[in-house]
């Protein structure tokens, strides 16, 4: 691949627009973000503009807006700010850990799971965390679209302080479903008479102090933590949604943000030698993929999908755009998913000659104008992406050029992340560029059942079904959670089929980089993106 077109586009795209610079340099006191009056009920209340960062308030900025109070919509943000808890937790290695449940076990036939519930504890409104309140939240989550529907749950009942979940068929990853933010446990007062969430009243280390959807909320420790010999623990924090990576960077540089997530490569370079911040990074179980509609006549032929994969300059994109050559995705599952990453699998490669041959074989002949035609129709495709992850539009532009060299005409459409699941459901989506989090559930089997099951998934296959993959996933789903030794053959076969059939095309793996103000210490990145770990932070 000629690197110059990408380099030229990168310089153009990474230049900070003057308007953005003015916006980013505006102090928070003058910004249009609105705060809410301090209340302990978790409700949103109107209020005046947000002031400058105080010495005792930790400010976290990221690109994600809160689109509602329901756990299925914005529950991940309240989990990340440690307001809510789930039945179980996981450590950095994906091992299950107690939370509101202290122990669990499964029957020999895999159909009955028992969870011993914590004997004490209170929600932020002072009410007791009872087995009945936990059961009510889980029953509500089961009745709504979400991860609990992956398990064929027959009943959920209480036996004293034990939760009994009975399945119609074995489902080994069930405990991991109970770590998901959509299964978070809220106090009864969080719901109105119709079961709608009207307040976020959790039981985590922090409680909601004020809330102003969709852009921000403030939290404070539910029980004040004493100072330690090492320093003062953070007692108050706030999250603010800031769409542009450039703006988040300037807020850090100006001392107006303490943690800034989802930084793009120019921001990372700008902050590398910053006197105000240091960078913390970790590779996550996330892969940037091209989601393809294999049901579209233009993409139904696997040779076309293989040709597109052969056009992708993974290492070039990783090097030129992400400034991290090691992120070029040789297969779907990154090394951070050690049980699924198969080092023996023949790696994805770039080969424009072979891409052109495959397109010729599929009947797409190159015309004098350089475009591909078959029966008078142009091989023209739309690639949809979004700006929540700032690197995606840059990668989409590079992919557009790389496919053009093989004669494929691509139109890049930059919209909202919701456009992709909407396009999946309507059937109108052709191609999409997204970052798929295979650690959304620490056991990837549950996520893969969503993505590559018979119906495909919003962030996975579309118009594609493989009965062997479905059968292999079903086999893995019956294994007990954390069965480290079993399933190796099935996992390797699934990875090989996906590498051959390419219902999604891997582009690059993902490294999360967070800018951390030098005002605080103790920051680390959760590889499963469940928490910002603000309860561990101390003022320097």
N, C-alpha and C positions, 0 to 999 in steps of 0.2 A: 504494500500500500504506500502510495506517495504521501509522506507525512505533512507536506506543506499545506494542503487544503484544511486539514484538521487544525494545524497550528494557527493558520490565519483566522479560522472561525473561532478558535479558542481565545485568541487575543481580542477579537471583536466582542465576543459574548461576555468575556470576563471584565471588560472595561466597565467601571462603575458609572452609571448614568448620573448626570448632574442632579436631576430631580431626586434620585434615590439618595444621593449623598446629602442633600439638604434635609430630606426626611429623617435619615439616619442620625444626622448630627443634632437634630432637635432634642432638647432635654425632655425627659419623660414628663416633666411638669407641664410642658406645652403640647404634648402629644395628644391625639384624639382618643387614646384609650381611657376608659372610664372605670373607676373603682366602685366598690360597694361599701355602704356603711357597715361597720363591724357588728356582726350578729353571730350568735353561737348556734343558730338553727340550721345552717346550711342552705338557707334560701337566698335567692338573688334579690338585691335591693339597689335602687338607683343611688348615685352619689356623685361626687365631684371628681376632678381629674387626679390622676395618680402623681404623687410627688417623687422627688429624687430618692435614690436608694439610701436608706438610713443605715447607720452603723450596725443595727441589730436585725435587719431584715435581709434575708437571702433572696435574691431575685434570679429566677430561672427563666430562660427564654428558649423557645422552640417554635417550629412552624405550624404546630397542630392546634386547630381551634376545637372548642368543645361544642358539639352540635346538639347537645341535649343532656339531660340529667340521667337518662336511662343507662344502666350499666352496659347494655349492648352497643351504645353509641359512643359515649365518652368515658366509660368506666376505666379505661386504661390510664387516663390522665389522673384520676383520683387515686388509682393504685400507685402510679409512679411518684406521686407526692405523698404517699404513705398515709392516706386518709382512711382507706378501707382495707379489709383483710379478706382472705379466702379460707376455705376449709384446710387446704394444704399449701405449702410453699416448696420451692426448689432451691438448691444451692447452685453455685457457678458450674458445677459439673452435671447439672440436670438431675441430681438425686433428690427424691422426695424428702420433705422435712415437715414436722408438725407445725400447725398454725392454730386455727380454731378446733381442729381435730388433733388429738394427741397420739393416736395409734389407729391402725387399720389392718384388716386382714380379709382374705377372700376364701370362700368355700372351695372344696376340692373340685366341684363341677364348674367353678368360675361364674356362677349365677348370683351369688349373694355376697355383697360387700358390707362389712360392718366398720363404722367409724366411731371411735370413742371421742365424745365431745368434751371440750375443756370445761372444768367444773366451776369456773368463776370468770368474771370479767364483765365490763359494762361498756355500753355504747357511749358516744360522746354526749348524749342528752341525759346520761345518768341511769337509763334503764338497763336492766340486766340482760346479758347475752344468754338467752334461753335456747334449749333445743328446739322449741316450737318456732322461735323467730328464725333460726337457721333453716329449718325445714321449709318454712314459708318462702324464704328467698330462693331456695333451690327449686322448689316446685314452680315458682314464678319463672325462673330461668328456663326450666324444662319446657314450659308452655310457649316460649318464644323462640324465634329462629336463633340458633346459636350452637355452641359446641356440645351442649348436653344432648342435643338431638342425634349426635353421632353414635351414642350408646343407646341401644334399644331398651330403655328403662321401663319396666313394668310398674313398679311401685317404689315409693320412698316413704318410709314410716319410721316412727320412733319406738325404741325399746329402752325406756328410762333415759339415760344419758348417752345412748347409742343411736346412731343413724343407720338404718338398714336400707340399702338400695338393692332391689331385686331386678335382675336383667332377664330379658327373654332369651338372650343368647350371650355367650361369654364375650367380654370386651376388656382385654387386658389394660389398655391405656386409661380406663375410667378415672383413676386417681389424678392423672394429669389434667383431665377436663376440669376437675375441681380446683385447680390452681388458676384457671383462666379468669380474667377480669370480669367477664360477663356473668360469672357465678359468684361475684362478690356478695358479702353478707352486709345488709343494712338494717338499721333499727326499724321497728314497726312504724314509728312516726315519720319515716322517710316516704311513706306511701299515702295517697289519698284513698277515698272509699272505693274507687275503681281500680286500684292497684297501680296507678301511675306514680312515678317517682317525682316528688315535689321538693325533696331536700336530700342532701347527702349527709347522712348521720351514720358514720362508720365506727370502727373500734381500733383503728391504727394509731401509731404514735402521734399523728397530727390530726387536728379537727379543722373543719372549714370555719374561717373567721369572716370572710366575705366572698361573694361570688357574683360575677358579672359576665354572663354568657354573651358572645361566644369566645371572648378573648382572654379573660383572666380570672384568677381567684387567689385568695390569700388564706394561708393556714397558720395555725399556732399549735404548739405542743399541747396535747390533751392533759398531760401532767408534766409540769415544768421539770426539766432535768437539771440537776445540780452541776455547778462547775467542777471540772476535774483538774488534776495537776497538769495535764497536757494542754488544757485550754477550756474555753467556754463553748458548750454545745449550742448549735443553732436552735433558737426557740421559735422564730417566726420566719416564714418564707412565703413567696408568691410566685405564681407561674403566669407568664404573659405570652400570648401567641403573637409572634412577629414573623411575618411571611417571608421577608427577604433575608437571605443569608448575609448580604452586605450590611444590612441594618443591624442584625444580631452581632456581627463583628464589631461594628462601630460602638454599639452599646457596651461591649466588653472593653474596648479600648478607652472609652470614656468613663469607665468605672461605674456604669449604670446597670450592669448585669454581672452576676457572679458565676452562673453556669449557663453556657450556650451550647445547644445541641444541634445536630444536623448541619455541620459546617461544610461549605463547598471548598474545593482545593485552593482558590485564591484566598479565602478567609483563613485557611490553615496556614498558608505561607505568610500572610500578613501578621499572624499572631505568634509565629514561631519564636520570635525574639522580643515579644512584648514584655515590658516591665510590669504590666498589670495582671498578666494571666499566664498560665502554663497549659499545655495540651496533654490530655489523657486520651488514649485510644485503645481499642480492642477489636479484633475481627469477630463479627457476629455470624450466626447461622442464617444469613440472608443472602439472596442472590438476585441481581438485576437480570430480569428475563424479558424476552419478547414473547408475549402471549399471542398465539395464533388461532384464528378461527378456521379449524380444519374442515368445518362444514361449508365454508365459502368455496364456490367452484374454483376460484383462483388459487386456493391454498389446500385443496383436498388431496392433491397428488403429493405423496411424501417426497418426491424428487424436488418439488418446488421448495418445500420446507428445508430440505437438506441443502439446497442451493443457497437459500438465505443464510443458513448457518455457516456455510463456507465463505460467505462474503464478509462476515464479521471479523474485524481486526481486534481481537480481545486484548492482546498485549499492547497494541498501539493505543487503544482507548484508555487502558489502565495507566499507561505511561504518560500519554500526552494530556489527558483530561483529568485523571485522578491523581497523577503524580505518584503512583504506587504500582509498579509493574507486576508485583506479586498478586494483584487482584484479578488478573485475566482468568476467566472461568473456563477451566478445561473440562468441567462436567457440572451437572446441576447442583450437587451437594458439595459445599465448601469443606475444607479440612477441619473447620471447627465443629462439623457434624461427623465426628470420627467414626461412628458406627455405620454411617451411610456413605461417606466418601470412600470410593474404591480406587486405590492407586494403581490397580491393574487394568483399569478401564482405558481403552484407547482414547487419548485426549481429543477434544474438539480442536479443529485447526482451520486455518485460513487458506483457501485455494481457489482463486478466481477462475482459473482455467477449468477446474472440475465443476465449479458452479455453473459456468456457461454451458459445459457439456450436458449437465443434468437438465438445464432449462431447455436445451435443444431436444433432448430425449423426451421431455414432457410436451413437446409440440410448440414451445414458445421460441419463435425465430426472431432474430435481431434485425430490425429494419435499418434503412439508411440513416434515420435520425437517431439511431442508437437505442431505441426502445424495443421492447419485446412484444410481438404480436402473435395471436393464434385465432384463426377464423375471423380476422378483422378486429378482434378485441385486443386492447392494450393491457399489458400486465402492470396495472396501476393500483397501488394499495395505500390506505391511510394508516398512519402510525400515531396512536393516541397516547399522550403522556401528560404529566402534571408537574407543578413547580414545588410541591410540598417537600420533595427531596431535590435540592437545587442542581444536582448533577444530571438529573434525568433529561432535561431539555438539551443539554450539551451532548449527551450520548446519543439522543435521538437525531440530532443534526449530523453527527458523525455516521450513524447507521444509514441515514438517507443518502449520503455521498457514497458510502461503500456499496450499497445495493445498486445505485445508479451505474457504477462501473460494470455491473453485470447485466445492465439493461432493464432493471426493475425500477419503475417510477414510484416514488414514495412521497406522499404529502404528510408532513408532520402537523399534528393537531395538538396544541397545548391547552389543556383545560383543567378540570378539577379531578381529584382522585376518584370521586364518585362516578365519573363518566365511564370508568372501566367496568365496574359491576353492572351499571345501567346498560352499557352496550352488550355485555354478556347476556343479560336477561332478555333484552330485546332481540338479540341475534344479529344486530347491525354492526357490531365491532368486527374489524378485520385484523388489525394488529395493535398491540398495546405494549408500552414499555413501562415496567413497574419493578419495584424492589419487593420481592416476596420473602417474608419472614418465615423460614422453616422452623424457627424456635418460638413461634407464637404460642405453641403448646410444646413444652420441653421434650415430649416424645413425638417425633415428627409423624408417626403413623397416623395420628388423628388428623393432622393438617393434610397429609397426602390423601387420606380418604375423602377429604373435602375437594381436593384439587383434581384427582384422577379417578374418582369413582365413576359410576355409570353415567351420571349427569354432568360430570365436570364440575368446575367451581369458578367463582367470581375471579379468583386470582390464579387459576390453573387452566386445565384443558377446556377447550371449547369446540364442540362439534367433533370430538375425538373420543373413542372408547376402545379399550383393549381388555378383553376378558381375562387374559392371563394376568395383567397387572391387578385387576380387580380381585381375582382369586388369591394372588399372593398377598395383597394388602389384608384381605379377610383372614388369611392364615396368621399373619403377624398380629392382627387385632385380637386374636384369641389367646395370645401368649400373655402371661402375667407381666405387669409393669416391672421394668428394671431387670428383665430376663437378659442378662448380659451375653450369655453364650448362644442362645438360640436365634434363629432367623437370619444368620449371615448369608446363607445361600439365597434366600428370598430377597433380601435387601440388594444383593449384588445383581440379581436378575432384573429387578425393577429398575435399577439405575441403568442397566444395559439397554433395556427396551426403550426407556425415555431418551437415551442418547441416540438411538437409531430412528425412532419414530418422530421425535421432536415436536410433541404437542406444545411445548414451550422451548424456547432457545436460550440457553444461558449466555450471558454477555460478560458480566464481571461479578465477583464476589464483593462483600461489603465490609468496610471498616468504619466503625463509629468513632468519631473524634469529638471530644467535648472540650471547650475552653473553660478553664477553672480560674476564677479570680484568686490572686495571691492573698486575698483577705481570709481565705478559708483553707483548711487542710483536711486530708482524709478522704478525698474524692476518689471514686472508682466507678467503673462502668459495669453494669449488670449485663452479662452476655445475652440474657433473654429479654432485656428491655422491660422488665417488670417494675423496676423501681429506680428512682434517681438517688436513693440512699442518703437523703438529706438528714435523716436522724443520726447519721454517723459523723456529720461534718462539724468541725469546730472552727471558731474564729481564731485567726493567728494572732 
